[in-house]
Amino acid sequence: KPELEIYADDVKCSHGATIGQLDESMLFYLRSRGIPAPMARAMLTHGFGQDIIERMELAPIKAFIADTLLDSLPHANELRSIMS
């Protein structure tokens, strides 16, 4: 659990982020089962996001972020129907 205790007025902070490509073998697996490429990409992106969301503890925030992620993806309605 990260925790900062700072007792100075001249502190500089920054953060980083990493991006990458979707796993081609996973994409191939979905495509070989007849799933169109855009839908396969959306499914993989959603799965990656869900891995992170599942670690969150507050249910209302977890649900809000999960819905926001899903709404931001192409084929959101199709993904919702698959998951229900």
Secondary structure, 3 states (H helix, E strand, C coil): CCCCCCCCCCCCCCCCCCCCCCCHHHHHHHHHCCCCHHHHHHHHHHHHHHHHHCCCCCHHHHHHHHHHHHHHCCCHHHHHHHHC
